[in-house]
Amino acid sequence: MDYAGLGNIAGAVLADGRMRHMVSHNGIAGHEARRLNEFSYPWPDGALVVLHSDGLGTHWDLGRYSGLIQREPSLIAGVLYRDFARRRDDVVVVVAR
């Protein structure tokens, strides 16, 4: 998977019991972007990719939810939103397998 993060967003690949965070640079799309680099991350079969805006707290850990990581991506996104959304900000959560 190729990824170029800009601004207050986060991404992670969860595979083989490990979470690998993706790199995002500071800036505002269309206004202030000092640099934009593309990074490649492995996305093996069965791995989960989680992308979210800064409206979601970053201290989530799917390992705290027994069996959740094997469930449908939409359910995982809903649980992350329910438990980690910052109510003072908008939130985007994308989960894909």
Phi and psi in radians as a Rosetta constraint file:
Dihedral C 1 N 2 CA 2 C 2 CIRCULARHARMONIC -1.737 0.35
Dihedral N 2 CA 2 C 2 N 3 CIRCULARHARMONIC 2.415 0.35
Dihedral C 2 N 3 CA 3 C 3 CIRCULARHARMONIC -2.479 0.35
Dihedral N 3 CA 3 C 3 N 4 CIRCULARHARMONIC 2.318 0.35
Dihedral C 3 N 4 CA 4 C 4 CIRCULARHARMONIC -2.295 0.35
Dihedral N 4 CA 4 C 4 N 5 CIRCULARHARMONIC 1.789 0.35
Dihedral C 4 N 5 CA 5 C 5 CIRCULARHARMONIC -1.687 0.35
Dihedral N 5 CA 5 C 5 N 6 CIRCULARHARMONIC 2.383 0.35
Dihedral C 5 N 6 CA 6 C 6 CIRCULARHARMONIC -2.426 0.35
Dihedral N 6 CA 6 C 6 N 7 CIRCULARHARMONIC 2.227 0.35
Dihedral C 6 N 7 CA 7 C 7 CIRCULARHARMONIC 1.641 0.35
Dihedral N 7 CA 7 C 7 N 8 CIRCULARHARMONIC -2.832 0.35
Dihedral C 7 N 8 CA 8 C 8 CIRCULARHARMONIC -1.500 0.35
Dihedral N 8 CA 8 C 8 N 9 CIRCULARHARMONIC 1.184 0.35
Dihedral C 8 N 9 CA 9 C 9 CIRCULARHARMONIC -2.245 0.35
Dihedral N 9 CA 9 C 9 N 10 CIRCULARHARMONIC 2.860 0.35
Dihedral C 9 N 10 CA 10 C 10 CIRCULARHARMONIC -2.458 0.35
Dihedral N 10 CA 10 C 10 N 11 CIRCULARHARMONIC 2.638 0.35
Dihedral C 10 N 11 CA 11 C 11 CIRCULARHARMONIC -2.529 0.35
Dihedral N 11 CA 11 C 11 N 12 CIRCULARHARMONIC 2.648 0.35
Dihedral C 11 N 12 CA 12 C 12 CIRCULARHARMONIC -2.669 0.35
Dihedral N 12 CA 12 C 12 N 13 CIRCULARHARMONIC 2.570 0.35
Dihedral C 12 N 13 CA 13 C 13 CIRCULARHARMONIC -1.929 0.35
Dihedral N 13 CA 13 C 13 N 14 CIRCULARHARMONIC 2.206 0.35
Dihedral C 13 N 14 CA 14 C 14 CIRCULARHARMONIC -1.920 0.35
Dihedral N 14 CA 14 C 14 N 15 CIRCULARHARMONIC 2.027 0.35
Dihedral C 14 N 15 CA 15 C 15 CIRCULARHARMONIC -2.633 0.35
Dihedral N 15 CA 15 C 15 N 16 CIRCULARHARMONIC 2.510 0.35
Dihedral C 15 N 16 CA 16 C 16 CIRCULARHARMONIC 0.928 0.35
Dihedral N 16 CA 16 C 16 N 17 CIRCULARHARMONIC 0.661 0.35
Dihedral C 16 N 17 CA 17 C 17 CIRCULARHARMONIC 1.306 0.35
Dihedral N 17 CA 17 C 17 N 18 CIRCULARHARMONIC 0.166 0.35
Dihedral C 17 N 18 CA 18 C 18 CIRCULARHARMONIC -2.129 0.35
Dihedral N 18 CA 18 C 18 N 19 CIRCULARHARMONIC 2.679 0.35
Dihedral C 18 N 19 CA 19 C 19 CIRCULARHARMONIC -2.056 0.35
Dihedral N 19 CA 19 C 19 N 20 CIRCULARHARMONIC 2.171 0.35
Dihedral C 19 N 20 CA 20 C 20 CIRCULARHARMONIC -1.953 0.35
Dihedral N 20 CA 20 C 20 N 21 CIRCULARHARMONIC 2.036 0.35
Dihedral C 20 N 21 CA 21 C 21 CIRCULARHARMONIC -1.366 0.35
Dihedral N 21 CA 21 C 21 N 22 CIRCULARHARMONIC 2.496 0.35
Dihedral C 21 N 22 CA 22 C 22 CIRCULARHARMONIC -1.604 0.35
Dihedral N 22 CA 22 C 22 N 23 CIRCULARHARMONIC 2.689 0.35
Dihedral C 22 N 23 CA 23 C 23 CIRCULARHARMONIC -1.537 0.35
Dihedral N 23 CA 23 C 23 N 24 CIRCULARHARMONIC 2.275 0.35
Dihedral C 23 N 24 CA 24 C 24 CIRCULARHARMONIC -2.203 0.35
Dihedral N 24 CA 24 C 24 N 25 CIRCULARHARMONIC 2.386 0.35
Dihedral C 24 N 25 CA 25 C 25 CIRCULARHARMONIC -1.664 0.35
Dihedral N 25 CA 25 C 25 N 26 CIRCULARHARMONIC 2.668 0.35
Dihedral C 25 N 26 CA 26 C 26 CIRCULARHARMONIC -1.156 0.35
Dihedral N 26 CA 26 C 26 N 27 CIRCULARHARMONIC 2.633 0.35
Dihedral C 26 N 27 CA 27 C 27 CIRCULARHARMONIC 2.520 0.35
Dihedral N 27 CA 27 C 27 N 28 CIRCULARHARMONIC 3.068 0.35
Dihedral C 27 N 28 CA 28 C 28 CIRCULARHARMONIC -2.216 0.35
Dihedral N 28 CA 28 C 28 N 29 CIRCULARHARMONIC 2.151 0.35
Dihedral C 28 N 29 CA 29 C 29 CIRCULARHARMONIC -1.015 0.35
Dihedral N 29 CA 29 C 29 N 30 CIRCULARHARMONIC 2.262 0.35
Dihedral C 29 N 30 CA 30 C 30 CIRCULARHARMONIC 1.416 0.35
Dihedral N 30 CA 30 C 30 N 31 CIRCULARHARMONIC -0.047 0.35
Dihedral C 30 N 31 CA 31 C 31 CIRCULARHARMONIC -2.285 0.35
Dihedral N 31 CA 31 C 31 N 32 CIRCULARHARMONIC -1.054 0.35
Dihedral C 31 N 32 CA 32 C 32 CIRCULARHARMONIC -2.398 0.35
Dihedral N 32 CA 32 C 32 N 33 CIRCULARHARMONIC 1.656 0.35
Dihedral C 32 N 33 CA 33 C 33 CIRCULARHARMONIC -2.299 0.35
Dihedral N 33 CA 33 C 33 N 34 CIRCULARHARMONIC 1.779 0.35
Dihedral C 33 N 34 CA 34 C 34 CIRCULARHARMONIC -1.200 0.35
Dihedral N 34 CA 34 C 34 N 35 CIRCULARHARMONIC -0.616 0.35
Dihedral C 34 N 35 CA 35 C 35 CIRCULARHARMONIC -2.743 0.35
Dihedral N 35 CA 35 C 35 N 36 CIRCULARHARMONIC 2.675 0.35
Dihedral C 35 N 36 CA 36 C 36 CIRCULARHARMONIC -2.424 0.35
Dihedral N 36 CA 36 C 36 N 37 CIRCULARHARMONIC 1.975 0.35
Dihedral C 36 N 37 CA 37 C 37 CIRCULARHARMONIC -2.001 0.35
Dihedral N 37 CA 37 C 37 N 38 CIRCULARHARMONIC 2.531 0.35
Dihedral C 37 N 38 CA 38 C 38 CIRCULARHARMONIC -1.738 0.35
Dihedral N 38 CA 38 C 38 N 39 CIRCULARHARMONIC 2.352 0.35
Dihedral C 38 N 39 CA 39 C 39 CIRCULARHARMONIC -2.115 0.35
Dihedral N 39 CA 39 C 39 N 40 CIRCULARHARMONIC 2.568 0.35
Dihedral C 39 N 40 CA 40 C 40 CIRCULARHARMONIC -1.863 0.35
Dihedral N 40 CA 40 C 40 N 41 CIRCULARHARMONIC 2.356 0.35
Dihedral C 40 N 41 CA 41 C 41 CIRCULARHARMONIC -2.248 0.35
Dihedral N 41 CA 41 C 41 N 42 CIRCULARHARMONIC 2.442 0.35
Dihedral C 41 N 42 CA 42 C 42 CIRCULARHARMONIC -1.192 0.35
Dihedral N 42 CA 42 C 42 N 43 CIRCULARHARMONIC 2.482 0.35
Dihedral C 42 N 43 CA 43 C 43 CIRCULARHARMONIC -2.295 0.35
Dihedral N 43 CA 43 C 43 N 44 CIRCULARHARMONIC 1.355 0.35
Dihedral C 43 N 44 CA 44 C 44 CIRCULARHARMONIC -1.194 0.35
Dihedral N 44 CA 44 C 44 N 45 CIRCULARHARMONIC 2.817 0.35
Dihedral C 44 N 45 CA 45 C 45 CIRCULARHARMONIC -0.912 0.35
Dihedral N 45 CA 45 C 45 N 46 CIRCULARHARMONIC 2.355 0.35
Dihedral C 45 N 46 CA 46 C 46 CIRCULARHARMONIC 1.464 0.35
Dihedral N 46 CA 46 C 46 N 47 CIRCULARHARMONIC -0.175 0.35
Dihedral C 46 N 47 CA 47 C 47 CIRCULARHARMONIC -1.262 0.35
Dihedral N 47 CA 47 C 47 N 48 CIRCULARHARMONIC 2.745 0.35
Dihedral C 47 N 48 CA 48 C 48 CIRCULARHARMONIC -1.999 0.35
Dihedral N 48 CA 48 C 48 N 49 CIRCULARHARMONIC 2.384 0.35
Dihedral C 48 N 49 CA 49 C 49 CIRCULARHARMONIC -1.991 0.35
Dihedral N 49 CA 49 C 49 N 50 CIRCULARHARMONIC 2.261 0.35
Dihedral C 49 N 50 CA 50 C 50 CIRCULARHARMONIC -2.112 0.35
Dihedral N 50 CA 50 C 50 N 51 CIRCULARHARMONIC 2.168 0.35
Dihedral C 50 N 51 CA 51 C 51 CIRCULARHARMONIC -2.150 0.35
Dihedral N 51 CA 51 C 51 N 52 CIRCULARHARMONIC 2.422 0.35
Dihedral C 51 N 52 CA 52 C 52 CIRCULARHARMONIC -2.729 0.35
Dihedral N 52 CA 52 C 52 N 53 CIRCULARHARMONIC 2.749 0.35
Dihedral C 52 N 53 CA 53 C 53 CIRCULARHARMONIC -1.428 0.35
Dihedral N 53 CA 53 C 53 N 54 CIRCULARHARMONIC 3.074 0.35
Dihedral C 53 N 54 CA 54 C 54 CIRCULARHARMONIC -1.270 0.35
Dihedral N 54 CA 54 C 54 N 55 CIRCULARHARMONIC -0.047 0.35
Dihedral C 54 N 55 CA 55 C 55 CIRCULARHARMONIC -1.304 0.35
Dihedral N 55 CA 55 C 55 N 56 CIRCULARHARMONIC -0.112 0.35
Dihedral C 55 N 56 CA 56 C 56 CIRCULARHARMONIC -1.919 0.35
Dihedral N 56 CA 56 C 56 N 57 CIRCULARHARMONIC 2.297 0.35
Dihedral C 56 N 57 CA 57 C 57 CIRCULARHARMONIC -1.031 0.35
Dihedral N 57 CA 57 C 57 N 58 CIRCULARHARMONIC 2.683 0.35
Dihedral C 57 N 58 CA 58 C 58 CIRCULARHARMONIC -1.716 0.35
Dihedral N 58 CA 58 C 58 N 59 CIRCULARHARMONIC 0.026 0.35
Dihedral C 58 N 59 CA 59 C 59 CIRCULARHARMONIC -1.703 0.35
Dihedral N 59 CA 59 C 59 N 60 CIRCULARHARMONIC 0.509 0.35
Dihedral C 59 N 60 CA 60 C 60 CIRCULARHARMONIC -1.407 0.35
Dihedral N 60 CA 60 C 60 N 61 CIRCULARHARMONIC 2.665 0.35
Dihedral C 60 N 61 CA 61 C 61 CIRCULARHARMONIC -2.575 0.35
Dihedral N 61 CA 61 C 61 N 62 CIRCULARHARMONIC 1.869 0.35
Dihedral C 61 N 62 CA 62 C 62 CIRCULARHARMONIC -1.125 0.35
Dihedral N 62 CA 62 C 62 N 63 CIRCULARHARMONIC -0.345 0.35
Dihedral C 62 N 63 CA 63 C 63 CIRCULARHARMONIC -1.124 0.35
Dihedral N 63 CA 63 C 63 N 64 CIRCULARHARMONIC -0.316 0.35
Dihedral C 63 N 64 CA 64 C 64 CIRCULARHARMONIC -1.347 0.35
Dihedral N 64 CA 64 C 64 N 65 CIRCULARHARMONIC -0.184 0.35
Dihedral C 64 N 65 CA 65 C 65 CIRCULARHARMONIC -1.978 0.35
Dihedral N 65 CA 65 C 65 N 66 CIRCULARHARMONIC 1.794 0.35
Dihedral C 65 N 66 CA 66 C 66 CIRCULARHARMONIC -0.972 0.35
Dihedral N 66 CA 66 C 66 N 67 CIRCULARHARMONIC 2.078 0.35
Dihedral C 66 N 67 CA 67 C 67 CIRCULARHARMONIC 1.382 0.35
Dihedral N 67 CA 67 C 67 N 68 CIRCULARHARMONIC -0.095 0.35
Dihedral C 67 N 68 CA 68 C 68 CIRCULARHARMONIC -1.101 0.35
Dihedral N 68 CA 68 C 68 N 69 CIRCULARHARMONIC -0.670 0.35
Dihedral C 68 N 69 CA 69 C 69 CIRCULARHARMONIC -1.092 0.35
Dihedral N 69 CA 69 C 69 N 70 CIRCULARHARMONIC -0.370 0.35
Dihedral C 69 N 70 CA 70 C 70 CIRCULARHARMONIC -1.541 0.35
Dihedral N 70 CA 70 C 70 N 71 CIRCULARHARMONIC -0.111 0.35
Dihedral C 70 N 71 CA 71 C 71 CIRCULARHARMONIC -1.430 0.35
Dihedral N 71 CA 71 C 71 N 72 CIRCULARHARMONIC 3.113 0.35
Dihedral C 71 N 72 CA 72 C 72 CIRCULARHARMONIC -1.113 0.35
Dihedral N 72 CA 72 C 72 N 73 CIRCULARHARMONIC 2.466 0.35
Dihedral C 72 N 73 CA 73 C 73 CIRCULARHARMONIC -0.960 0.35
Dihedral N 73 CA 73 C 73 N 74 CIRCULARHARMONIC -0.634 0.35
Dihedral C 73 N 74 CA 74 C 74 CIRCULARHARMONIC -1.139 0.35
Dihedral N 74 CA 74 C 74 N 75 CIRCULARHARMONIC -0.616 0.35
Dihedral C 74 N 75 CA 75 C 75 CIRCULARHARMONIC -1.187 0.35
Dihedral N 75 CA 75 C 75 N 76 CIRCULARHARMONIC -0.721 0.35
Dihedral C 75 N 76 CA 76 C 76 CIRCULARHARMONIC -1.067 0.35
Dihedral N 76 CA 76 C 76 N 77 CIRCULARHARMONIC -0.795 0.35
Dihedral C 76 N 77 CA 77 C 77 CIRCULARHARMONIC -1.048 0.35
Dihedral N 77 CA 77 C 77 N 78 CIRCULARHARMONIC -0.717 0.35
Dihedral C 77 N 78 CA 78 C 78 CIRCULARHARMONIC -1.117 0.35
Dihedral N 78 CA 78 C 78 N 79 CIRCULARHARMONIC -0.709 0.35
Dihedral C 78 N 79 CA 79 C 79 CIRCULARHARMONIC -1.157 0.35
Dihedral N 79 CA 79 C 79 N 80 CIRCULARHARMONIC -0.753 0.35
Dihedral C 79 N 80 CA 80 C 80 CIRCULARHARMONIC -1.062 0.35
Dihedral N 80 CA 80 C 80 N 81 CIRCULARHARMONIC -0.760 0.35
Dihedral C 80 N 81 CA 81 C 81 CIRCULARHARMONIC -1.080 0.35
Dihedral N 81 CA 81 C 81 N 82 CIRCULARHARMONIC -0.846 0.35
Dihedral C 81 N 82 CA 82 C 82 CIRCULARHARMONIC -1.018 0.35
Dihedral N 82 CA 82 C 82 N 83 CIRCULARHARMONIC -0.759 0.35
Dihedral C 82 N 83 CA 83 C 83 CIRCULARHARMONIC -1.658 0.35
Dihedral N 83 CA 83 C 83 N 84 CIRCULARHARMONIC -0.297 0.35
Dihedral C 83 N 84 CA 84 C 84 CIRCULARHARMONIC -2.274 0.35
Dihedral N 84 CA 84 C 84 N 85 CIRCULARHARMONIC 0.061 0.35
Dihedral C 84 N 85 CA 85 C 85 CIRCULARHARMONIC -1.157 0.35
Dihedral N 85 CA 85 C 85 N 86 CIRCULARHARMONIC 2.381 0.35
Dihedral C 85 N 86 CA 86 C 86 CIRCULARHARMONIC -1.545 0.35
Dihedral N 86 CA 86 C 86 N 87 CIRCULARHARMONIC 1.969 0.35
Dihedral C 86 N 87 CA 87 C 87 CIRCULARHARMONIC -1.153 0.35
Dihedral N 87 CA 87 C 87 N 88 CIRCULARHARMONIC -0.180 0.35
Dihedral C 87 N 88 CA 88 C 88 CIRCULARHARMONIC -1.653 0.35
Dihedral N 88 CA 88 C 88 N 89 CIRCULARHARMONIC 0.096 0.35
Dihedral C 88 N 89 CA 89 C 89 CIRCULARHARMONIC -2.441 0.35
Dihedral N 89 CA 89 C 89 N 90 CIRCULARHARMONIC 2.770 0.35
Dihedral C 89 N 90 CA 90 C 90 CIRCULARHARMONIC -1.295 0.35
Dihedral N 90 CA 90 C 90 N 91 CIRCULARHARMONIC 2.756 0.35
Dihedral C 90 N 91 CA 91 C 91 CIRCULARHARMONIC -2.376 0.35
Dihedral N 91 CA 91 C 91 N 92 CIRCULARHARMONIC 2.369 0.35
Dihedral C 91 N 92 CA 92 C 92 CIRCULARHARMONIC -2.212 0.35
Dihedral N 92 CA 92 C 92 N 93 CIRCULARHARMONIC 2.270 0.35
Dihedral C 92 N 93 CA 93 C 93 CIRCULARHARMONIC -2.317 0.35
Dihedral N 93 CA 93 C 93 N 94 CIRCULARHARMONIC 2.178 0.35
Dihedral C 93 N 94 CA 94 C 94 CIRCULARHARMONIC -2.148 0.35
Dihedral N 94 CA 94 C 94 N 95 CIRCULARHARMONIC 2.220 0.35
Dihedral C 94 N 95 CA 95 C 95 CIRCULARHARMONIC -2.210 0.35
Dihedral N 95 CA 95 C 95 N 96 CIRCULARHARMONIC 2.269 0.35
Dihedral C 95 N 96 CA 96 C 96 CIRCULARHARMONIC -2.419 0.35
Dihedral N 96 CA 96 C 96 N 97 CIRCULARHARMONIC 2.641 0.35
